[in-house]
C-alpha cells in the first residue's frame, strides 16, 4: 500500500512578509471589508488592541482568513474580536472549523474568554447563520440593539458600477437639485489633502460630535488613520469649503471593488448650501476612479416599515436613500464563548458601563 498523499491545506499565523497576499485575499473576498485589511489591525494596535491574522492555506493560496483583535481585560483575561470576519464561505464547515480551531488554541495561550465575529454576510443567508450556530456561536448581547452590535448591522450601499451620468440620474430629483445648488452657492470639495489638513477635519468633527452628543477620539487617532491607511493608498480625506471656511469633511476608505464612507463631519455654518450632498457625490466619483463598484455608506437605523418611521426613511436612512442607496441587513454579531464564567462577568460589566455612559449623556443634554 503506497504512502498517503500529504495534506496540502494548512493553518497558520500570517506574518508581516505576507501583508500584500493578505490584503489581496481580503480585497477579492465577496464579504471582504476594510476592517480585515492588514493596516486596520495596525491602526487598532495603536489604541490598545493586538492584531492576530490567521489563514487557512491550500499550498501557497489563502482560502480562508480571519484578523482577530485582542483586547486586554482585568484579571489577565482578554477578548477576541474579528470585525467583519471571518472571511471564508461560512457554509464551508471544514475551512471555518480549521480557522476556529487555530483561534481556540490561540485563545488558550492569551486567556481569551470569547471570540466575537460579525461577518459582512446578508441576513438572508440563513445557512451561514446555521453553520455558525453549529460551530458553537450564539448572538452577542448587543446583537438586537438598534445599532446591531459593535459594528453597524444595518447599512446602505450604492451601486456605482454604472457611468457617472446614469449614476447621477439614479439619485432622487431633490438630491440632484441640492448638488446643483451646492455648486451654485460656491461649495468646493477637494480630496487633494495633506497630513497638515488633519486639524481642519478634526475641528469640524468636534463640532459635529458636540452637536449630536457623541464622544470624539483624540486627534492622534486621525493622524494614525492618515499615516497607516490614507498614506498607504487605502483612502482619502475630503474637505468641503464655502468662502474658504471648512464646512464638512470625511475620511473614505477603499479596498478591492468596495469603498466605505467611514468618518464624516459637518459644521453648523452654511448648512443651507447643501455641502454634504456634494461631498457624497465627489466621494462616489473618487471611488469610481479607483474601479470600485460598491459605495458603502455604512450604518443606518433599523428599518421595520412601520408608519411611525415614515416607511423606514428616517434620519440617515432618508439622506442616504436619496443617493439610490439600498438598505441591507447583515447576519449580526455572534460570540463563541471559551469561558462562560468570565464571559458572564464581562457582559455584566459592559452593561453597567453602557448604562452609566447613557446617564452621563442624558444629564449633559439636559
Residue frames as qw, qx, qy, qz and C-alpha x, y, z in Angstrom:
[[0.000, 0.890, 0.456, 0.000, 0.00, 0.00, 0.00],
 [0.442, 0.477, -0.016, 0.760, 1.53, 3.32, -1.07],
 [0.248, -0.262, -0.427, 0.829, 2.15, 6.20, 1.26],
 [0.115, 0.818, 0.549, -0.129, -0.77, 8.58, 1.74],
 [0.353, 0.588, 0.161, 0.710, -0.57, 11.81, -0.21],
 [0.286, -0.228, -0.438, 0.821, 0.35, 14.65, 2.19],
 [0.038, 0.831, 0.547, -0.088, -2.41, 17.08, 3.07],
 [0.410, 0.392, 0.124, 0.814, -1.78, 20.41, 1.37],
 [0.263, -0.815, -0.217, -0.469, -4.10, 22.53, 3.48],
 [0.532, -0.104, -0.503, 0.673, -2.50, 24.23, 6.47],
 [0.254, -0.911, -0.283, -0.159, -3.47, 26.79, 9.07],
 [0.623, 0.024, -0.210, 0.753, -1.02, 29.45, 10.18],
 [0.163, -0.859, -0.191, 0.447, -0.50, 32.82, 11.79],
 [0.589, 0.687, 0.173, 0.388, 0.31, 35.18, 8.91],
 [0.563, -0.439, -0.027, 0.700, 3.49, 37.24, 9.17],
 [0.050, 0.794, -0.020, -0.605, 4.40, 40.74, 8.03],
 [0.165, -0.322, 0.700, 0.616, 6.11, 39.43, 4.89],
 [0.125, 0.347, 0.883, 0.291, 2.69, 38.22, 3.65],
 [0.133, 0.487, 0.315, -0.804, 0.95, 41.59, 4.02],
 [0.314, 0.315, -0.420, -0.791, 0.29, 42.00, 0.29],
 [0.273, -0.088, -0.926, -0.246, -1.02, 38.46, -0.08],
 [0.032, -0.411, -0.764, 0.497, -3.31, 39.01, 2.90],
 [0.224, 0.492, 0.130, -0.831, -4.75, 42.27, 1.55],
 [0.295, 0.185, -0.677, -0.648, -5.22, 40.75, -1.90],
 [0.188, -0.256, -0.948, -0.001, -7.28, 37.97, -0.35],
 [0.049, 0.508, 0.556, -0.656, -9.38, 40.44, 1.67],
 [0.227, 0.419, -0.205, -0.855, -9.92, 42.65, -1.39],
 [0.341, 0.115, -0.766, -0.533, -11.04, 39.70, -3.51],
 [0.004, -0.229, -0.931, 0.284, -13.36, 38.15, -0.92],
 [0.157, -0.568, -0.624, -0.514, -17.08, 38.52, -1.51],
 [0.467, -0.821, -0.327, -0.045, -17.56, 39.68, 2.09],
 [0.617, 0.073, -0.192, 0.759, -14.20, 41.48, 2.28],
 [0.216, -0.940, -0.245, -0.101, -14.08, 44.59, 4.43],
 [0.282, 0.753, -0.341, 0.488, -11.52, 47.26, 5.29],
 [0.571, -0.654, 0.351, -0.352, -11.65, 46.10, 8.91],
 [0.959, -0.105, 0.231, 0.122, -9.96, 42.88, 7.84],
 [0.570, 0.737, -0.214, 0.292, -7.20, 44.77, 6.00],
 [0.744, -0.039, -0.358, 0.563, -3.71, 44.45, 7.45],
 [0.196, 0.358, -0.153, 0.900, -3.45, 48.19, 8.05],
 [0.543, -0.594, -0.171, -0.567, -6.67, 48.29, 10.08],
 [0.861, -0.355, -0.307, 0.195, -5.07, 45.87, 12.52],
 [0.541, 0.137, -0.206, 0.804, -2.07, 48.18, 12.74],
 [0.169, -0.546, -0.059, -0.819, -4.36, 51.13, 13.43],
 [0.734, -0.560, -0.216, -0.317, -6.17, 49.33, 16.24],
 [0.803, -0.099, -0.349, 0.472, -2.82, 48.24, 17.70],
 [0.249, 0.310, -0.195, 0.897, -2.22, 51.93, 18.44],
 [0.471, -0.459, -0.008, -0.753, -5.41, 52.06, 20.51],
 [0.476, -0.395, 0.638, -0.459, -4.67, 49.20, 22.87],
 [0.947, 0.145, 0.144, -0.249, -5.54, 46.15, 20.76],
 [0.294, -0.459, 0.773, 0.323, -3.24, 43.44, 19.43],
 [0.733, 0.424, -0.182, -0.500, -3.79, 42.02, 15.94],
 [0.495, -0.192, 0.837, 0.131, -3.53, 38.33, 15.03],
 [0.593, 0.451, -0.296, -0.598, -4.02, 37.14, 11.46],
 [0.585, -0.093, 0.804, -0.040, -4.99, 33.51, 10.89],
 [0.539, 0.465, -0.387, -0.586, -5.19, 31.88, 7.46],
 [0.819, 0.064, 0.569, -0.016, -6.14, 28.52, 6.00],
 [0.194, 0.666, -0.518, -0.501, -3.91, 27.89, 3.00],
 [0.924, 0.261, 0.280, -0.006, -4.08, 25.44, 0.11],
 [0.741, 0.285, 0.069, 0.604, -0.44, 25.32, -0.80],
 [0.320, -0.046, -0.081, 0.943, 0.52, 28.99, -1.21],
 [0.200, -0.427, -0.413, -0.779, -3.06, 30.17, -1.70],
 [0.171, 0.049, 0.612, -0.770, -5.16, 31.60, 1.13],
 [0.274, -0.333, -0.781, -0.452, -8.64, 30.08, 1.12],
 [0.474, -0.751, -0.443, -0.128, -9.88, 31.40, 4.47],
 [0.388, 0.265, -0.343, 0.813, -8.72, 34.14, 6.82],
 [0.421, -0.809, -0.396, -0.109, -9.60, 35.99, 9.99],
 [0.272, 0.443, -0.348, 0.780, -7.96, 39.04, 11.54],
 [0.576, -0.626, -0.519, 0.083, -8.52, 38.91, 15.28],
 [0.038, 0.665, -0.264, 0.698, -8.14, 41.94, 17.52],
 [0.635, -0.319, -0.633, 0.308, -7.25, 41.13, 21.11],
 [0.188, -0.732, 0.074, -0.651, -8.32, 43.48, 23.87],
 [0.350, 0.088, -0.766, 0.532, -6.89, 43.12, 27.36],
 [0.554, -0.620, -0.304, -0.465, -9.32, 42.78, 30.28],
 [0.373, -0.646, 0.500, -0.441, -8.92, 42.81, 34.06],
 [0.850, -0.253, 0.425, -0.181, -7.66, 39.65, 35.71],
 [0.277, -0.419, 0.769, 0.395, -5.23, 38.85, 32.92],
 [0.568, 0.428, 0.703, 0.004, -8.10, 37.88, 30.60],
 [0.016, 0.312, -0.387, -0.867, -8.78, 39.17, 27.09],
 [0.640, 0.519, 0.430, -0.368, -11.47, 39.35, 24.42],
 [0.340, -0.042, 0.688, 0.640, -11.00, 38.26, 20.80],
 [0.436, 0.689, 0.319, -0.484, -12.89, 40.25, 18.16],
 [0.411, 0.041, 0.658, 0.630, -12.81, 39.65, 14.40],
 [0.308, 0.588, 0.175, -0.727, -14.52, 42.73, 12.89],
 [0.663, 0.539, -0.181, -0.487, -16.32, 41.74, 9.67],
 [0.244, 0.381, -0.887, -0.093, -14.74, 38.31, 9.89],
 [0.541, -0.333, 0.622, 0.458, -14.16, 35.51, 9.33],
 [0.456, 0.594, -0.326, -0.577, -13.52, 35.65, 5.59],
 [0.077, -0.115, 0.962, 0.235, -14.48, 32.33, 4.05],
 [0.535, -0.218, -0.549, -0.604, -17.55, 30.63, 2.71],
 [0.386, -0.315, 0.589, -0.636, -19.41, 30.21, 6.00],
 [0.914, 0.053, 0.003, -0.401, -21.17, 27.19, 4.56],
 [0.697, 0.395, -0.571, 0.180, -17.76, 25.50, 4.28],
 [0.748, -0.645, 0.023, -0.156, -17.69, 23.87, 7.70],
 [0.901, -0.038, -0.061, 0.428, -14.21, 22.41, 7.18],
 [0.415, 0.483, -0.085, 0.766, -12.45, 25.70, 6.41],
 [0.372, -0.727, 0.026, -0.577, -14.38, 27.53, 9.12],
 [0.893, -0.443, -0.082, -0.001, -13.58, 24.73, 11.56],
 [0.778, 0.141, -0.138, 0.597, -9.86, 25.00, 10.82],
 [0.105, 0.612, -0.096, 0.778, -9.87, 28.74, 11.47],
 [0.602, -0.651, 0.000, -0.463, -11.80, 28.33, 14.70],
 [0.932, -0.241, -0.162, 0.219, -9.54, 25.52, 15.93],
 [0.570, 0.292, -0.171, 0.748, -6.50, 27.74, 15.43],
 [0.186, -0.645, 0.037, -0.740, -8.30, 30.61, 17.16],
 [0.805, -0.541, -0.136, -0.200, -9.20, 28.37, 20.11],
 [0.845, -0.060, -0.200, 0.492, -5.58, 27.33, 20.54],
 [0.283, 0.437, -0.111, 0.846, -4.52, 30.96, 20.48],
 [0.475, -0.660, -0.114, -0.571, -7.30, 31.82, 22.94],
 [0.869, -0.409, -0.235, 0.150, -5.90, 29.33, 25.46],
 [0.645, 0.109, -0.152, 0.741, -2.48, 30.99, 25.23],
 [0.077, 0.363, -0.003, 0.929, -3.90, 34.51, 25.50],
 [0.034, -0.321, -0.764, 0.558, -6.60, 33.70, 28.09],
 [0.274, -0.086, -0.315, -0.905, -9.40, 34.93, 25.82],
 [0.376, 0.152, 0.725, -0.557, -12.87, 34.49, 27.27],
 [0.610, 0.561, 0.529, -0.182, -14.68, 34.61, 23.89],
 [0.278, -0.041, 0.539, 0.794, -14.35, 35.24, 20.15],
 [0.352, 0.669, 0.381, -0.532, -16.76, 37.83, 18.69],
 [0.292, 0.046, 0.658, 0.693, -17.46, 37.91, 14.94],
 [0.386, 0.654, 0.363, -0.540, -19.79, 39.94, 12.69],
 [0.434, 0.028, 0.661, 0.611, -19.27, 38.89, 9.05],
 [0.288, 0.405, -0.114, -0.860, -20.49, 41.15, 6.24],
 [0.039, -0.131, -0.939, -0.317, -22.94, 38.48, 5.11],
 [0.411, -0.248, -0.241, -0.844, -26.58, 39.21, 4.39],
 [0.472, -0.132, 0.622, -0.610, -29.23, 38.25, 6.95],
 [0.838, 0.236, -0.085, -0.485, -30.98, 36.18, 4.29],
 [0.533, 0.405, -0.742, 0.038, -28.05, 33.73, 4.27],
 [0.766, -0.459, 0.176, -0.415, -29.70, 31.54, 6.90],
 [0.963, 0.083, -0.214, 0.145, -27.45, 28.58, 6.06],
 [0.428, 0.505, -0.410, 0.627, -24.41, 30.65, 7.08],
 [0.409, -0.550, 0.316, -0.656, -26.02, 31.59, 10.38],
 [0.952, -0.205, -0.018, -0.228, -26.82, 27.93, 10.99],
 [0.805, 0.292, -0.355, 0.376, -23.20, 26.94, 10.36],
 [0.073, 0.556, -0.433, 0.706, -22.05, 29.50, 12.93],
 [0.695, -0.422, 0.215, -0.540, -24.52, 28.13, 15.47],
 [0.985, 0.014, -0.171, 0.004, -23.36, 24.57, 14.79],
 [0.596, 0.414, -0.411, 0.552, -19.81, 25.74, 15.45],
 [0.505, -0.398, -0.569, 0.513, -20.91, 26.96, 18.89],
 [0.084, 0.153, -0.018, 0.984, -21.62, 30.64, 18.26],
 [0.069, -0.696, -0.699, 0.148, -24.57, 32.46, 19.82],
 [0.135, 0.819, 0.204, 0.518, -25.85, 36.01, 19.23],
 [0.369, 0.083, -0.424, 0.823, -23.93, 38.55, 21.28],
 [0.091, -0.578, -0.623, 0.519, -25.79, 40.61, 23.91],
 [0.087, 0.555, -0.007, -0.827, -25.82, 43.67, 21.65],
 [0.201, 0.077, 0.807, 0.550, -26.98, 41.86, 18.51],
 [0.020, 0.654, 0.731, 0.193, -30.58, 43.00, 18.85],
 [0.155, -0.604, -0.212, 0.752, -29.87, 46.62, 19.71],
 [0.430, 0.837, 0.177, -0.289, -30.87, 49.43, 17.36],
 [0.097, 0.780, -0.541, -0.300, -27.28, 49.61, 16.14],
 [0.939, 0.229, -0.191, -0.174, -26.97, 45.83, 15.89],
 [0.920, -0.155, -0.065, 0.353, -23.64, 45.29, 17.65],
 [0.506, -0.528, 0.144, 0.667, -20.13, 46.68, 17.78],
 [0.090, -0.124, 0.513, 0.844, -20.28, 47.45, 14.04],
 [0.536, 0.235, 0.079, -0.807, -23.49, 48.52, 12.27],
 [0.449, 0.146, 0.881, 0.020, -25.70, 45.60, 11.39],
 [0.425, 0.754, 0.498, -0.054, -27.89, 47.80, 9.18],
 [0.304, -0.402, 0.338, 0.795, -26.16, 49.58, 6.31],
 [0.577, 0.737, 0.254, -0.243, -26.96, 51.21, 2.99],
 [0.512, -0.253, 0.555, 0.604, -24.93, 50.71, -0.18],
 [0.471, 0.727, -0.034, -0.498, -24.90, 52.39, -3.58],
 [0.796, 0.217, 0.454, 0.335, -24.23, 50.51, -6.80],
 [0.043, 0.849, -0.189, -0.492, -21.73, 52.80, -8.55],
 [0.610, -0.054, 0.675, 0.413, -20.81, 50.40, -11.37],
 [0.459, 0.750, 0.449, 0.158, -22.75, 52.45, -13.96],
 [0.437, 0.359, 0.057, 0.823, -21.33, 55.52, -15.71],
 [0.137, -0.183, -0.385, 0.894, -21.47, 58.89, -13.93],
 [0.331, -0.082, -0.263, -0.902, -24.42, 60.17, -15.95],
 [0.625, -0.283, -0.660, -0.306, -26.52, 57.12, -15.15],
 [0.460, -0.243, -0.659, 0.544, -25.45, 57.17, -11.51],
 [0.029, 0.076, 0.189, -0.979, -26.45, 60.81, -11.14],
 [0.480, -0.152, -0.430, -0.749, -29.78, 60.08, -12.82],
 [0.570, -0.267, -0.777, 0.025, -30.44, 57.36, -10.20],
 [0.158, -0.107, -0.530, 0.826, -30.48, 59.96, -7.39],
 [0.051, 0.730, 0.641, -0.232, -33.71, 61.43, -6.11],
 [0.305, 0.733, 0.273, 0.543, -34.57, 64.63, -8.08],
 [0.347, -0.932, -0.028, -0.099, -34.33, 66.72, -4.90],
 [0.740, -0.468, 0.256, 0.410, -30.81, 65.38, -4.30],
 [0.590, 0.341, 0.344, 0.645, -29.75, 66.30, -7.84],
 [0.002, -0.902, -0.199, -0.384, -31.18, 69.77, -7.24],
 [0.576, -0.804, 0.082, 0.124, -29.20, 70.04, -3.99],
 [0.759, -0.094, 0.285, 0.578, -25.99, 69.10, -5.83],
 [0.366, 0.603, 0.296, 0.644, -26.52, 71.88, -8.35],
 [0.292, -0.923, -0.141, -0.210, -27.44, 74.28, -5.54],
 [0.727, -0.566, 0.118, 0.371, -24.23, 73.48, -3.65],
 [0.621, 0.151, 0.309, 0.704, -22.15, 74.19, -6.74],
 [0.101, 0.777, 0.309, 0.540, -24.09, 77.41, -7.39],
 [0.468, -0.877, -0.070, -0.080, -23.58, 78.54, -3.79],
 [0.221, 0.817, -0.486, 0.220, -19.83, 78.14, -4.14],
 [0.824, -0.422, 0.372, -0.070, -19.24, 74.87, -2.25],
 [0.500, 0.631, -0.592, -0.043, -15.87, 73.38, -3.20],
 [0.920, -0.309, 0.230, -0.069, -14.95, 69.78, -2.35],
 [0.397, 0.700, -0.593, 0.010, -11.38, 68.57, -2.55],
 [0.971, -0.233, 0.003, 0.054, -9.60, 65.26, -1.93],
 [0.621, 0.520, -0.275, 0.519, -6.22, 66.87, -2.54],
 [0.524, -0.821, 0.090, -0.208, -5.49, 66.99, 1.18],
 [0.491, 0.453, -0.630, 0.395, -2.28, 66.55, 3.12],
 [0.576, -0.298, -0.657, 0.384, -1.43, 65.45, 6.64],
 [0.144, -0.017, -0.254, 0.956, -1.40, 69.12, 7.60],
 [0.411, -0.271, -0.320, -0.810, -5.15, 69.22, 6.88],
 [0.458, -0.282, -0.833, 0.127, -6.00, 66.73, 9.64],
 [0.099, -0.285, -0.519, 0.800, -6.64, 69.53, 12.21],
 [0.331, 0.060, -0.216, -0.917, -9.12, 71.15, 9.79],
 [0.571, -0.186, -0.723, -0.341, -11.08, 67.90, 9.59],
 [0.410, -0.236, -0.758, 0.449, -10.81, 67.41, 13.35],
 [0.069, 0.089, 0.261, -0.959, -12.17, 70.87, 14.11],
 [0.556, -0.036, -0.286, -0.779, -15.38, 70.25, 12.20],
 [0.596, -0.133, -0.791, -0.025, -15.58, 66.71, 13.63],
 [0.196, -0.148, -0.648, 0.721, -15.51, 68.14, 17.15],
 [0.339, 0.062, 0.029, -0.938, -18.35, 70.47, 16.20],
 [0.624, -0.059, -0.610, -0.485, -20.35, 67.54, 14.85],
 [0.510, -0.147, -0.808, 0.256, -19.85, 65.38, 17.95],
 [0.006, -0.122, -0.475, 0.872, -20.78, 68.23, 20.29],
 [0.471, 0.033, -0.183, -0.862, -23.96, 68.88, 18.30],
 [0.740, -0.038, -0.544, -0.393, -25.00, 65.23, 18.12],
 [0.696, -0.549, 0.297, -0.355, -23.88, 64.16, 21.61],
 [0.963, 0.138, -0.182, 0.145, -21.14, 61.75, 20.58],
 [0.600, -0.661, 0.283, 0.350, -17.71, 61.26, 22.14],
 [0.585, 0.779, -0.227, 0.010, -14.79, 62.21, 19.91],
 [0.904, -0.097, -0.043, 0.413, -11.42, 60.45, 19.75],
 [0.359, -0.723, 0.192, 0.558, -8.16, 62.32, 20.27],
 [0.478, 0.795, -0.208, -0.311, -6.71, 63.95, 17.16],
 [0.200, -0.533, 0.804, 0.172, -3.79, 61.49, 17.29],
 [0.643, 0.204, 0.734, -0.082, -6.17, 58.75, 16.13],
 [0.597, 0.760, 0.211, -0.147, -6.90, 60.62, 12.88],
 [0.087, 0.796, -0.568, -0.191, -3.22, 61.23, 12.31],
 [0.449, -0.223, 0.864, 0.040, -2.82, 57.45, 12.64],
 [0.673, 0.524, 0.500, -0.149, -5.62, 56.91, 10.11],
 [0.394, 0.871, -0.207, -0.208, -3.74, 59.19, 7.75],
 [0.099, -0.670, 0.728, 0.108, -0.36, 57.53, 8.27],
 [0.422, -0.135, 0.896, -0.030, -1.49, 53.91, 8.22],
 [0.528, 0.483, 0.695, -0.066, -4.37, 53.97, 5.74],
 [0.400, 0.886, 0.129, -0.195, -4.59, 57.08, 3.60],
 [0.046, -0.797, 0.534, 0.278, -0.85, 57.48, 3.13],
 [0.414, -0.192, 0.872, 0.179, -0.70, 53.82, 2.08],
 [0.223, 0.100, -0.628, -0.739, -3.21, 54.39, -0.72],
 [0.100, -0.327, -0.939, 0.041, -6.24, 52.87, 1.01],
 [0.042, -0.785, -0.592, 0.177, -8.30, 56.03, 1.30],
 [0.250, 0.432, 0.126, 0.857, -8.64, 59.79, 1.05],
 [0.105, -0.522, -0.494, 0.687, -9.62, 62.79, 3.12],
 [0.129, 0.610, 0.505, 0.597, -12.27, 65.11, 1.71],
 [0.149, -0.438, -0.374, 0.804, -12.85, 68.68, 2.83],
 [0.165, 0.714, 0.561, 0.384, -15.68, 70.99, 1.77],
 [0.267, -0.282, -0.173, 0.905, -15.28, 74.76, 1.86],
 [0.122, 0.840, 0.464, 0.255, -17.55, 77.77, 1.48],
 [0.010, 0.954, -0.095, 0.286, -15.87, 81.17, 1.36],
 [0.413, 0.523, -0.631, 0.397, -12.61, 79.49, 2.44],
 [0.488, -0.387, 0.560, -0.546, -14.24, 78.11, 5.58],
 [0.229, 0.070, -0.967, -0.086, -14.22, 74.34, 6.09],
 [0.602, -0.131, 0.130, -0.777, -17.85, 73.27, 6.50],
 [0.959, -0.041, 0.118, -0.253, -17.66, 69.49, 6.06],
 [0.100, 0.614, -0.781, -0.064, -15.16, 66.68, 5.92],
 [0.962, -0.027, 0.088, -0.255, -14.90, 62.92, 5.52],
 [0.169, -0.510, 0.831, 0.144, -12.47, 60.03, 5.56],
 [0.887, 0.272, -0.008, -0.372, -13.25, 57.40, 2.93],
 [0.401, -0.432, 0.793, 0.156, -11.50, 54.03, 2.55],
 [0.797, 0.420, -0.190, -0.390, -11.36, 51.67, -0.43],
 [0.335, -0.388, 0.854, 0.086, -10.18, 48.12, -0.94],
 [0.309, 0.190, 0.900, 0.243, -10.85, 45.96, -3.97],
 [0.003, 0.464, 0.639, 0.614, -14.25, 46.68, -5.51],
 [0.336, -0.782, -0.525, -0.009, -15.64, 48.50, -2.47],
 [0.185, 0.384, -0.246, 0.871, -15.34, 51.93, -0.90],
 [0.424, -0.596, -0.654, 0.195, -16.61, 52.90, 2.54],
 [0.090, -0.733, 0.032, -0.674, -17.72, 56.25, 3.95],
 [0.633, -0.157, -0.648, 0.392, -16.09, 55.78, 7.35],
 [0.298, -0.510, -0.409, 0.696, -15.89, 59.10, 9.21],
 [0.158, 0.630, 0.413, 0.639, -17.89, 62.19, 8.42],
 [0.254, -0.482, -0.397, 0.738, -18.26, 65.67, 9.91],
 [0.141, 0.648, 0.441, 0.604, -20.31, 68.80, 9.15],
 [0.159, -0.040, -0.320, 0.933, -20.40, 72.31, 10.52],
 [0.116, 0.678, 0.634, -0.355, -23.44, 74.28, 11.61],
 [0.049, 0.627, -0.153, -0.762, -22.31, 77.04, 9.26],
 [0.316, 0.401, -0.531, -0.676, -23.57, 77.30, 5.67],
 [0.411, 0.101, 0.899, -0.111, -25.84, 74.26, 6.03],
 [0.550, 0.637, 0.314, -0.439, -28.24, 75.86, 3.55],
 [0.287, 0.669, -0.537, -0.426, -25.60, 75.43, 0.82],
 [0.972, 0.081, 0.086, -0.204, -26.04, 71.62, 0.97],
 [0.119, 0.723, -0.678, -0.060, -22.28, 70.81, 1.18],
 [0.539, -0.228, 0.799, -0.140, -22.84, 67.24, 2.39],
 [0.800, 0.473, 0.313, -0.195, -24.78, 66.31, -0.74],
 [0.509, 0.795, -0.326, -0.044, -21.96, 67.50, -2.97],
 [0.198, -0.619, 0.753, -0.100, -19.33, 65.79, -0.83],
 [0.748, 0.025, 0.645, -0.155, -21.07, 62.40, -1.13],
 [0.747, 0.651, 0.090, -0.099, -21.18, 62.80, -4.91],
 [0.252, 0.816, -0.519, 0.042, -17.48, 63.67, -5.06],
 [0.445, -0.426, 0.775, -0.143, -16.63, 60.65, -2.90],
 [0.830, 0.282, 0.462, -0.138, -18.60, 58.36, -5.18],
 [0.612, 0.773, -0.165, -0.023, -16.76, 59.73, -8.22],
 [0.088, -0.718, 0.683, -0.102, -13.46, 59.19, -6.41],
 [0.675, -0.143, 0.707, -0.154, -14.44, 55.58, -5.68],
 [0.810, 0.535, 0.212, -0.112, -15.38, 55.04, -9.33],
 [0.348, 0.832, -0.432, 0.002, -11.96, 56.30, -10.39],
 [0.266, -0.496, 0.814, -0.142, -10.49, 53.52, -8.26],
 [0.466, 0.073, -0.794, -0.383, -12.65, 50.98, -10.15],
 [0.195, 0.097, 0.819, -0.531, -14.92, 50.41, -7.17],
 [0.269, -0.289, -0.705, -0.589, -18.41, 49.18, -7.98],
 [0.494, -0.651, -0.576, -0.021, -19.93, 49.49, -4.49],
 [0.071, 0.463, -0.296, 0.833, -20.01, 52.57, -2.26],
 [0.508, -0.451, -0.715, 0.165, -20.91, 51.60, 1.30],
 [0.126, -0.669, 0.028, -0.732, -22.50, 54.47, 3.21],
 [0.243, 0.107, -0.800, 0.538, -22.33, 52.36, 6.37],
 [0.091, -0.311, -0.861, 0.391, -24.66, 52.44, 9.36],
 [0.338, -0.319, -0.247, -0.850, -28.30, 53.45, 9.42],
 [0.513, -0.131, 0.539, -0.655, -31.28, 52.85, 11.67],
 [0.214, 0.119, 0.968, 0.063, -33.07, 49.53, 11.52],
 [0.415, 0.046, -0.298, -0.858, -35.99, 49.64, 9.10],
 [0.279, 0.167, 0.902, -0.286, -39.21, 47.91, 10.10],
 [0.053, -0.300, -0.683, -0.664, -41.58, 49.56, 7.64],
 [0.117, -0.613, -0.696, 0.355, -43.85, 50.86, 10.40],
 [0.134, 0.847, 0.360, 0.369, -45.87, 54.00, 9.77],
 [0.430, -0.879, -0.036, 0.205, -44.16, 55.75, 12.68],
 [0.581, -0.377, 0.386, 0.610, -40.87, 55.55, 10.79],
 [0.412, 0.715, -0.141, -0.547, -42.30, 57.06, 7.63],
 [0.911, 0.390, -0.103, -0.081, -41.71, 53.74, 5.89],
 [0.873, -0.223, 0.078, 0.427, -38.27, 53.42, 7.49],
 [0.507, 0.539, 0.074, 0.668, -36.95, 56.51, 5.69],
 [0.383, -0.916, -0.114, -0.022, -35.94, 58.44, 8.80],
 [0.468, -0.780, 0.306, 0.282, -32.80, 60.37, 9.64],
 [0.208, -0.524, 0.698, 0.441, -29.72, 58.95, 7.98],
 [0.510, 0.255, 0.811, 0.129, -31.82, 56.43, 6.10],
 [0.400, 0.834, 0.346, -0.157, -33.67, 59.16, 4.23],
 [0.004, 0.860, -0.357, -0.364, -30.49, 61.08, 3.42],
 [0.307, -0.366, 0.817, 0.324, -28.65, 58.01, 2.12],
 [0.530, 0.405, 0.744, 0.033, -31.60, 56.60, 0.19],
 [0.323, 0.866, 0.074, -0.373, -31.73, 59.86, -1.76],
 [0.033, 0.668, -0.646, -0.368, -28.46, 58.77, -3.40],
 [0.788, 0.242, -0.448, -0.347, -30.01, 55.49, -4.51],
 [0.003, -0.380, 0.871, -0.310, -28.55, 53.56, -1.58],
 [0.746, -0.183, -0.529, -0.361, -30.15, 50.20, -0.87],
 [0.566, -0.557, 0.421, -0.438, -30.83, 49.04, 2.68],
 [0.726, 0.194, -0.659, 0.023, -29.07, 45.86, 3.75],
 [0.668, -0.601, 0.293, -0.327, -29.07, 43.85, 6.97],
 [0.339, 0.470, -0.810, 0.095, -26.19, 41.57, 7.99],
 [0.675, -0.196, -0.711, 0.014, -26.34, 38.29, 9.91],
 [0.513, -0.810, 0.006, -0.284, -25.37, 40.12, 13.06],
 [0.053, 0.664, -0.657, 0.352, -22.85, 39.72, 15.83],
 [0.929, -0.194, -0.292, -0.117, -22.03, 36.31, 17.33],
 [0.237, -0.715, 0.608, -0.252, -19.90, 35.17, 20.26],
 [0.844, 0.060, -0.530, 0.055, -18.05, 31.88, 20.63],
 [0.500, -0.761, 0.257, -0.324, -17.64, 31.54, 24.38],
 [0.603, 0.329, -0.675, 0.268, -14.49, 29.93, 25.77],
 [0.249, -0.048, -0.721, 0.645, -15.02, 30.77, 29.45],
 [0.264, -0.648, -0.612, -0.367, -18.71, 31.03, 30.46],
 [0.469, -0.677, -0.396, 0.406, -18.00, 32.44, 33.93],
 [0.331, -0.359, 0.102, 0.867, -15.67, 35.22, 32.79],
 [0.042, 0.317, 0.591, 0.741, -17.89, 35.89, 29.77],
 [0.299, -0.730, -0.605, -0.106, -20.87, 36.45, 32.08],
 [0.429, -0.647, -0.195, 0.600, -18.88, 38.81, 34.30],
 [0.282, -0.076, 0.351, 0.890, -17.64, 40.72, 31.26],
 [0.076, -0.507, -0.620, -0.594, -21.15, 41.23, 29.88],
 [0.381, -0.762, -0.488, 0.190, -22.41, 42.37, 33.28],
 [0.399, -0.509, 0.009, 0.763, -19.64, 44.97, 33.49],
 [0.178, 0.123, 0.505, 0.835, -20.22, 46.11, 29.88],
 [0.174, -0.680, -0.644, -0.306, -23.95, 46.57, 30.53],
 [0.407, -0.754, -0.311, 0.412, -23.24, 48.64, 33.64],
 [0.368, -0.287, 0.228, 0.855, -20.72, 50.76, 31.71],
 [0.068, 0.367, 0.599, 0.708, -23.18, 51.45, 28.86],
 [0.282, -0.774, -0.563, -0.064, -25.91, 52.44, 31.31],
 [0.429, -0.632, -0.125, 0.633, -23.53, 54.82, 33.09],
 [0.269, -0.067, 0.397, 0.875, -22.48, 56.43, 29.82],
 [0.065, -0.573, -0.657, -0.486, -26.13, 56.80, 28.78],
 [0.352, -0.802, -0.427, 0.225, -26.93, 58.56, 32.07],
 [0.413, -0.444, 0.099, 0.789, -23.93, 60.85, 31.60],
 [0.157, 0.193, 0.550, 0.798, -25.01, 61.74, 28.06],
 [0.186, -0.703, -0.640, -0.248, -28.61, 62.34, 29.16],
 [0.387, -0.755, -0.284, 0.447, -27.59, 64.62, 32.02],
 [0.340, -0.238, 0.280, 0.866, -25.31, 66.59, 29.69],
 [0.040, 0.411, 0.639, 0.649, -28.17, 67.03, 27.20],
 [0.282, -0.783, -0.554, 0.016, -30.44, 68.31, 29.95]]
